[in-house]
Amino acid sequence: MILRPPYVVVVTAPSSGVGKSTLAGNLVVYLKALNEELPVAYVSFDAQANVGEMFALSSGIAAPLSDLQQGIPFEKLLTFGEFGVEFCAPPEAGCTAEVPTWLRKGLAQADYDGILLLDVSSDHPLLRAALWAADMVLLPVKDPAALSCVVDLKKAFIAGGGCAEQLWLLPSELGEGSRYRQAAGLEEFLRFAAVERGFQVLDEEFVVDRQVCEQAVRLAKPVLTRASQSPLHQHLRQLAGLILQQRQQGDFFRSRVARWLDDRQLPSRARRIALLCPFCQRPVVTGRAHYLEVYPARRRMLLHADCFAALLRGTAAGDFYGDSGGLLVQPAIATGGMSRQLKLLVFDRQFELLNSETISVVERSAWAKLIYKSTGRWLTELYQEKLLVSAAVPVEKILSDQWYKHFTAVRKRLRQQCREEKI
């Protein structure tokens, strides 16, 4: 059962010495500082990294991330650390690298509605597992010559269901000299070369800062607490703000649902249904929901119960719909009404009409959005299309074959009543 998986951010780099771990270890602190109520977790895949130096509050041993393969819930693996950041140990060496879906499958079962940041080197055997679980990828890059490696990372990310809009390059001043060091405008050339290859490049730059190196990095302390007046402090704050913004926008949900379907974590019938709620654009995979089917076109989608209740608020249908058998929505023009009106008919569980009303629909309103999302047309373009919406039931029930057989019986009965002009 899919619960509330974390938003997964992967920080990796095509070459060493560009500040990858400094970036990853600090971002979680800044994320927590910007939103104290948000759960934030950090995992370094480097077995040599001493995460405890920055985050541990006690000498307790954190469980390895690879325990997800043993069926242990993700939230049970975490240890609460300093600055409110949770963490667990790197995956164990014997973790299966040949099946890269193990990580995202395990995280899909997590009840952790927050952010998980993974710090992974580009040569780590579990890099693909991390990329295939990622909702966002950050790549600090210094040398334009490394862009060929970045291309490979992008291909691996997309092969695992990600999309180019979820991957960002961060120019970095850290690291060894570049083969382009003598060329003027190294950063400008890096940005130009990256954009030419279709990459998104952040405006921020990971800058060299002696104060940060001496007071934070060498002491394994966060920039926020040791060098809060440094230029790097502002860059980290902006990057953390970008991550929060990307998570809030929810553009990653479409690829996340596609991954769940590929991993067969949802019943087979889910492939025939649009699982993103047309109102909030978030997946409808758990809790109570409404099933909507358009006929004769047979388009199908799920609606969050709360979103649909908000839509019905203020209508007579909303008063009757709580314990009904279903709601039929049709363009009023089909029965003599106006072109910008909808007719709402509420039926009880015995298919008897409880209430009928006609409402006017304002352009670009929630009703107009529902009509367009479900039919592919605006209300003024409809005539014969009808929307049948079920009562709210658990999602797992909706996706069962038995429930759908019941729904088809309801649909058949209502279509017959429409043909006989009883409604």
C-alpha positions as CSV (number, residue, x, y, z in Angstrom):
1,M,0.0,0.0,0.0
2,I,1.4,3.4,-1.0
3,L,1.3,5.8,2.0
4,R,3.1,9.2,2.1
5,P,6.5,8.8,0.5
6,P,9.2,11.5,1.0
7,Y,10.2,13.9,-1.7
8,V,13.6,12.5,-2.7
9,V,16.4,14.9,-3.6
10,V,19.6,13.3,-4.9
11,V,22.9,15.3,-4.8
12,T,25.6,13.8,-7.0
13,A,28.5,15.1,-9.1
14,P,30.4,13.9,-12.2
15,S,33.7,14.7,-10.6
16,S,35.1,14.9,-7.1
17,G,36.1,18.0,-5.2
18,V,33.1,20.2,-6.3
19,G,31.5,20.5,-2.8
20,K,29.0,17.7,-3.3
21,S,28.9,16.5,0.4
22,T,29.2,20.1,1.7
23,L,26.2,21.0,-0.4
24,A,24.2,17.9,0.6
25,G,25.0,18.0,4.3
26,N,24.1,21.7,4.6
27,L,21.0,21.7,2.5
28,V,19.1,19.5,5.0
29,V,19.9,22.0,7.8
30,Y,18.7,24.9,5.6
31,L,15.5,23.0,4.7
32,K,14.8,22.5,8.3
33,A,15.5,26.1,9.1
34,L,13.1,27.3,6.4
35,N,10.3,25.0,7.5
36,E,10.7,23.7,11.0
37,E,7.5,21.5,10.8
38,L,8.7,19.6,7.7
39,P,10.3,16.2,8.3
40,V,13.8,16.2,6.8
41,A,16.1,13.2,6.5
42,Y,19.7,12.8,5.2
43,V,21.5,9.7,4.0
44,S,25.1,9.6,2.7
45,F,25.9,6.6,0.6
46,D,29.6,7.0,1.4
47,A,30.5,4.4,4.1
48,Q,33.5,6.4,5.0
49,A,31.5,9.6,5.7
50,N,31.0,10.3,9.4
51,V,27.5,11.7,9.4
52,G,27.4,11.6,13.2
53,E,30.0,14.4,13.4
54,M,27.3,16.9,12.1
55,F,24.0,15.3,13.2
56,A,24.3,12.7,15.9
57,L,23.0,13.5,19.4
58,S,24.2,10.3,21.0
59,S,26.4,7.3,20.3
60,G,23.5,5.2,19.1
61,I,24.0,3.2,15.9
62,A,21.7,4.2,13.0
63,A,20.1,1.4,10.9
64,P,21.3,1.1,7.2
65,L,19.0,2.3,4.4
66,S,19.3,-1.1,2.8
67,D,17.1,-2.6,5.6
68,L,14.2,-1.4,3.4
69,Q,14.7,-4.6,1.5
70,Q,13.9,-6.5,4.6
71,G,10.5,-4.9,4.8
72,I,11.4,-2.5,7.6
73,P,9.5,0.9,7.1
74,F,11.7,3.8,6.2
75,E,10.6,5.9,9.2
76,K,11.7,3.1,11.5
77,L,15.3,3.3,10.2
78,L,15.7,7.0,11.0
79,T,17.6,8.4,14.0
80,F,16.7,11.8,15.2
81,G,19.7,14.2,15.0
82,E,20.9,17.6,15.7
83,F,19.1,20.6,14.1
84,G,16.0,18.4,13.8
85,V,17.5,16.4,10.9
86,E,16.9,12.7,10.9
87,F,19.4,10.3,9.3
88,C,20.3,6.6,8.8
89,A,23.4,4.7,7.9
90,P,24.5,4.1,4.3
91,P,23.2,1.0,2.5
92,E,25.3,-2.0,3.3
93,A,27.9,-3.3,0.8
94,G,25.9,-6.4,0.0
95,C,22.8,-4.5,-1.0
96,T,21.5,-5.5,-4.4
97,A,22.6,-3.2,-7.2
98,E,21.3,-5.2,-10.1
99,V,17.7,-4.3,-9.2
100,P,17.7,-0.5,-9.0
101,T,13.9,-0.3,-8.2
102,W,14.4,-1.6,-4.6
103,L,14.9,1.9,-3.1
104,R,11.9,3.6,-4.7
105,K,9.7,0.6,-3.9
106,G,10.7,0.7,-0.3
107,L,10.2,4.5,-0.1
108,A,6.7,4.2,-1.7
109,Q,5.6,2.4,1.5
110,A,6.9,5.1,3.8
111,D,4.8,7.2,5.9
112,Y,7.1,10.2,5.8
113,D,5.6,13.3,4.2
114,G,8.8,15.3,4.1
115,I,12.1,15.5,2.3
116,L,14.8,12.8,2.0
117,L,18.2,14.0,0.7
118,L,20.6,11.4,-0.7
119,D,24.3,12.2,-1.0
120,V,25.7,9.8,-3.7
121,S,29.0,9.8,-5.6
122,S,28.8,9.2,-9.4
123,D,30.8,6.0,-9.2
124,H,28.8,4.4,-6.4
125,P,27.2,1.0,-7.4
126,L,23.8,2.2,-6.0
127,L,23.8,5.5,-7.9
128,R,21.1,4.2,-10.3
129,A,18.9,3.1,-7.5
130,A,19.1,6.6,-6.0
131,L,18.4,8.3,-9.4
132,W,15.5,6.0,-10.1
133,A,14.0,7.0,-6.7
134,A,14.7,10.7,-7.2
135,D,12.1,13.4,-7.5
136,M,14.8,16.1,-8.0
137,V,18.5,15.8,-8.9
138,L,21.2,18.5,-8.1
139,L,24.5,18.3,-9.9
140,P,27.3,20.6,-8.7
141,V,29.7,21.0,-11.8
142,K,32.9,22.9,-12.2
143,D,34.5,21.7,-15.4
144,P,32.8,21.9,-18.8
145,A,34.7,18.8,-19.7
146,A,32.6,16.8,-17.2
147,L,29.4,17.6,-19.1
148,S,29.7,14.3,-21.0
149,C,29.4,12.5,-17.7
150,V,26.4,14.6,-16.8
151,V,24.8,13.5,-20.0
152,D,25.1,9.9,-18.8
153,L,23.6,10.8,-15.4
154,K,20.7,12.5,-17.1
155,K,20.1,9.4,-19.3
156,A,20.1,7.1,-16.3
157,F,17.7,9.4,-14.5
158,I,15.2,9.5,-17.4
159,A,15.5,5.8,-17.9
160,G,14.2,5.4,-14.4
161,G,11.2,7.5,-15.0
162,G,12.5,11.0,-14.2
163,C,12.2,14.0,-16.5
164,A,14.7,16.6,-17.6
165,E,12.8,19.4,-15.8
166,Q,13.6,17.7,-12.5
167,L,17.4,17.8,-13.0
168,W,19.5,21.0,-12.2
169,L,23.1,21.9,-12.7
170,L,24.9,24.0,-10.1
171,P,28.1,25.8,-11.2
172,S,30.8,25.3,-8.6
173,E,34.1,27.2,-8.0
174,L,35.4,24.4,-5.7
175,G,37.7,21.6,-6.8
176,E,40.9,21.2,-8.8
177,G,41.8,23.3,-11.8
178,S,39.8,22.8,-15.0
179,R,41.3,22.1,-18.4
180,Y,39.6,25.4,-19.3
181,R,41.2,27.3,-16.4
182,Q,43.2,29.5,-18.8
183,A,40.1,30.4,-20.8
184,A,38.3,33.6,-19.9
185,G,34.9,33.4,-18.4
186,L,35.0,29.8,-17.3
187,E,31.6,30.0,-15.5
188,E,30.0,31.6,-18.6
189,F,31.4,28.9,-20.8
190,L,30.1,26.2,-18.5
191,R,26.6,27.7,-18.5
192,F,26.6,28.1,-22.3
193,A,27.8,24.5,-22.9
194,A,25.3,23.1,-20.4
195,V,22.3,25.0,-21.9
196,E,23.4,23.9,-25.4
197,R,23.0,20.3,-24.2
198,G,19.6,21.0,-22.8
199,F,20.4,21.3,-19.1
200,Q,18.7,23.6,-16.6
201,V,21.4,25.7,-14.9
202,L,20.8,27.4,-11.6
203,D,21.5,31.1,-11.2
204,E,23.3,30.4,-7.9
205,E,27.0,29.4,-7.8
206,F,28.8,27.3,-5.2
207,V,31.5,29.7,-4.3
208,V,34.9,29.3,-2.6
209,D,34.9,30.8,0.8
210,R,37.8,30.7,3.3
211,Q,35.6,31.4,6.2
212,V,33.4,28.5,5.4
213,C,36.3,26.1,4.9
214,E,37.9,27.0,8.2
215,Q,34.8,27.3,10.5
216,A,32.4,24.9,9.0
217,V,33.7,22.3,6.5
218,R,36.9,21.3,8.4
219,L,34.9,21.1,11.7
220,A,32.0,19.2,10.1
221,K,29.6,21.9,11.2
222,P,26.8,23.5,9.1
223,V,27.4,26.9,7.4
224,L,24.3,28.2,9.0
225,T,25.7,28.0,12.5
226,R,29.4,28.8,11.8
227,A,29.5,31.1,8.8
228,S,26.0,32.7,8.6
229,Q,27.5,36.0,7.2
230,S,29.3,34.3,4.3
231,P,28.2,34.5,0.6
232,L,27.7,30.7,0.6
233,H,25.1,31.1,3.3
234,Q,22.8,33.1,1.0
235,H,23.4,30.6,-1.8
236,L,22.4,27.6,0.4
237,R,19.3,29.4,1.6
238,Q,18.2,30.0,-2.0
239,L,18.9,26.4,-3.0
240,A,16.8,25.2,-0.1
241,G,14.1,27.5,-1.1
242,L,14.2,26.1,-4.6
243,I,13.7,22.6,-3.3
244,L,10.7,23.6,-1.2
245,Q,9.2,25.4,-4.2
246,Q,9.7,22.4,-6.5
247,R,8.1,20.1,-3.9
248,Q,5.1,22.4,-3.4
249,Q,4.5,22.7,-7.2
250,G,4.1,19.0,-7.5
251,D,5.3,18.7,-11.1
252,F,7.0,15.4,-10.1
253,F,3.8,13.6,-9.3
254,R,3.2,12.5,-12.9
255,S,6.5,10.7,-13.1
256,R,6.1,9.3,-9.6
257,V,2.7,7.7,-10.6
258,A,4.3,6.2,-13.7
259,R,7.0,4.6,-11.6
260,W,4.4,3.1,-9.3
261,L,2.6,1.6,-12.2
262,D,5.8,0.3,-13.7
263,D,6.7,-1.3,-10.3
264,R,3.2,-2.9,-10.1
265,Q,2.6,-1.3,-6.8
266,L,-0.9,-0.4,-7.9
267,P,-3.6,-2.8,-9.2
268,S,-3.6,-3.4,-13.0
269,R,-6.9,-1.5,-13.4
270,A,-5.0,1.7,-12.3
271,R,-3.4,1.9,-15.7
272,R,-6.8,2.7,-17.2
273,I,-7.5,5.6,-14.8
274,A,-6.0,9.1,-14.5
275,L,-4.7,9.0,-10.9
276,L,-3.9,12.8,-10.6
277,C,-6.8,14.7,-9.0
278,P,-7.8,17.4,-11.5
279,F,-8.2,20.0,-8.6
280,C,-5.0,19.6,-6.6
281,Q,-2.9,17.7,-9.2
282,R,-1.8,15.2,-6.5
283,P,-2.0,11.4,-6.8
284,V,-5.2,9.7,-5.6
285,V,-3.8,6.4,-4.4
286,T,-4.9,6.1,-0.8
287,G,-7.8,7.2,1.4
288,R,-11.3,7.8,0.2
289,A,-12.0,9.0,-3.3
290,H,-14.6,9.4,-6.0
291,Y,-14.5,7.5,-9.3
292,L,-15.5,9.6,-12.3
293,E,-16.3,8.2,-15.7
294,V,-17.2,10.1,-18.8
295,Y,-19.5,8.4,-21.3
296,P,-19.8,7.7,-24.1
297,A,-16.0,8.6,-24.3
298,R,-15.1,6.3,-21.3
299,R,-12.5,8.6,-19.8
300,R,-11.8,7.7,-16.2
301,M,-10.2,9.5,-13.3
302,L,-10.2,9.7,-9.5
303,L,-11.0,12.7,-7.3
304,H,-10.0,13.3,-3.7
305,A,-13.0,13.2,-1.5
306,D,-12.1,16.6,0.1
307,C,-11.5,18.3,-3.3
308,F,-14.9,17.1,-4.6
309,A,-16.7,18.1,-1.4
310,A,-15.2,21.6,-1.8
311,L,-16.6,21.7,-5.4
312,L,-20.1,20.8,-4.3
313,R,-20.1,23.3,-1.4
314,G,-22.9,25.7,-1.9
315,T,-25.0,23.5,-4.1
316,A,-28.1,21.5,-3.3
317,A,-26.3,18.4,-4.6
318,G,-23.7,18.8,-1.9
319,D,-26.5,18.5,0.8
320,F,-27.8,15.3,-0.8
321,Y,-24.6,13.7,-1.9
322,G,-23.2,12.5,1.4
323,D,-25.0,9.2,1.5
324,S,-26.0,8.9,-2.2
325,G,-25.4,6.3,-4.8
326,G,-24.0,8.6,-7.4
327,L,-24.0,12.0,-9.1
328,L,-24.7,12.5,-12.8
329,V,-23.4,15.7,-14.4
330,Q,-24.5,16.7,-17.9
331,P,-24.6,19.9,-20.0
332,A,-27.9,21.6,-19.4
333,I,-28.2,22.5,-23.1
334,A,-29.0,18.8,-23.9
335,T,-32.2,19.2,-22.0
336,G,-33.2,22.7,-23.0
337,G,-30.9,24.7,-20.8
338,M,-28.3,27.3,-21.5
339,S,-24.8,26.5,-22.9
340,R,-22.9,27.7,-19.8
341,Q,-25.0,25.6,-17.4
342,L,-24.7,22.1,-15.9
343,K,-27.4,19.8,-14.7
344,L,-26.6,17.9,-11.5
345,L,-28.7,14.8,-10.7
346,V,-28.2,13.0,-7.4
347,F,-29.4,9.4,-7.1
348,D,-29.8,7.1,-4.0
349,R,-28.5,3.6,-3.8
350,Q,-31.7,2.3,-5.3
351,F,-31.2,4.6,-8.4
352,E,-34.1,6.8,-7.4
353,L,-33.6,10.5,-8.1
354,L,-33.0,12.5,-4.9
355,N,-32.4,15.9,-6.3
356,S,-32.0,17.8,-9.6
357,E,-30.6,21.3,-10.1
358,T,-29.1,23.5,-12.7
359,I,-26.0,25.6,-12.0
360,S,-24.3,28.3,-14.0
361,V,-20.6,27.7,-14.6
362,V,-18.2,30.6,-14.7
363,E,-15.3,30.4,-17.2
364,R,-12.1,28.9,-15.7
365,S,-13.9,28.0,-12.5
366,A,-13.4,24.7,-10.6
367,W,-16.4,23.3,-12.4
368,A,-15.1,24.4,-15.8
369,K,-11.7,22.9,-14.9
370,L,-13.3,19.5,-14.0
371,I,-15.2,19.5,-17.3
372,Y,-12.1,20.2,-19.4
373,K,-9.8,17.8,-17.5
374,S,-12.3,14.9,-17.7
375,T,-13.6,15.4,-21.3
376,G,-10.9,17.4,-23.0
377,R,-13.4,20.1,-24.0
378,W,-14.8,23.2,-22.5
379,L,-18.5,23.3,-21.4
380,T,-19.7,25.3,-24.4
381,E,-18.3,22.5,-26.6
382,L,-20.3,19.7,-24.9
383,Y,-23.6,18.2,-25.8
384,Q,-23.9,14.4,-25.3
385,E,-21.1,13.8,-22.8
386,K,-22.2,12.9,-19.3
387,L,-20.1,12.5,-16.1
388,L,-21.0,9.8,-13.6
389,V,-19.4,10.3,-10.2
390,S,-19.5,7.5,-7.6
391,A,-19.9,8.0,-3.8
392,A,-16.7,8.3,-1.9
393,V,-15.1,4.9,-1.2
394,P,-11.5,3.7,-0.3
395,V,-9.2,3.8,-3.4
396,E,-8.2,0.2,-3.0
397,K,-11.9,-0.7,-3.4
398,I,-12.3,1.4,-6.5
399,L,-9.4,-0.3,-8.1
400,S,-10.8,-3.8,-7.6
401,D,-12.5,-5.7,-10.4
402,Q,-15.5,-6.5,-8.1
403,W,-16.3,-2.9,-7.4
404,Y,-16.0,-1.9,-11.0
405,K,-18.6,-4.6,-12.0
406,H,-21.0,-2.9,-9.5
407,F,-20.2,0.5,-11.0
408,T,-20.9,-0.7,-14.6
409,A,-24.3,-2.0,-13.4
410,V,-25.1,1.5,-12.0
411,R,-23.9,3.1,-15.3
412,K,-26.1,0.7,-17.4
413,R,-29.1,1.5,-15.2
414,L,-28.7,5.3,-15.5
415,R,-28.0,5.2,-19.2
416,Q,-31.3,3.3,-19.7
417,Q,-33.2,5.8,-17.6
418,C,-31.6,8.6,-19.8
419,R,-32.8,6.8,-23.0
420,E,-36.3,6.4,-21.6
421,E,-36.2,10.1,-20.7
422,K,-37.0,9.4,-17.0
423,I,-34.3,11.8,-15.9
